[in-house]
């Protein structure tokens, strides 16, 4: 890693934490601010599925050139991170993320992909219309259009996450389904904390 990359990783918000922010602000705080980490079956499976694309590489598939594990950053938004792949098709650049779940409306994944596209646009000086997310669970690709609304929501999320990182720890969220899938549940203790918050 170059000195420039080292400086960026120390001061820029990592793209993956933007995903955590949209999933749950408390999870973001626990991971990014307090450095908590705990694995569970979802994380192990996700790492396993990334095993073939976790190194920088360039491959050609038909008329598509695939750049795997591309490091990108934005000096304007102060975010940085790695895109799983950037595909070059007919002169267009298409950022691609690989996720273990099923295709659905995962706004956290859309924010991460859109932020990656904003970084790529800044680095390459060209506009990117859409990206794609490959969901392993049902082996489907979802096209995510980088609409003005999604771009604005992503930039708002970056600002909110950055501001939250200097504040206090957010309370647990109300969505128990997310908590059940969250690897930090035993550290966060959402049920217990919510019960304590109710007590006078
Ligand atoms: S257990 Fe729930 S409230 Fe706690 S960090 Fe995870 S998702 Fe957020």
Boltz pocket constraint, residues with backbone or C-beta under 6 A from the ligand:
constraints:
  - pocket:
      binder: B
      contacts: [[A, 23], [A, 24], [A, 25], [A, 26], [A, 27], [A, 28], [A, 30], [A, 171], [A, 172], [A, 173], [A, 175], [A, 178], [A, 179], [A, 180], [A, 182], [A, 183], [A, 184], [A, 185], [A, 188], [A, 189], [A, 190]]
      max_distance: 6.0
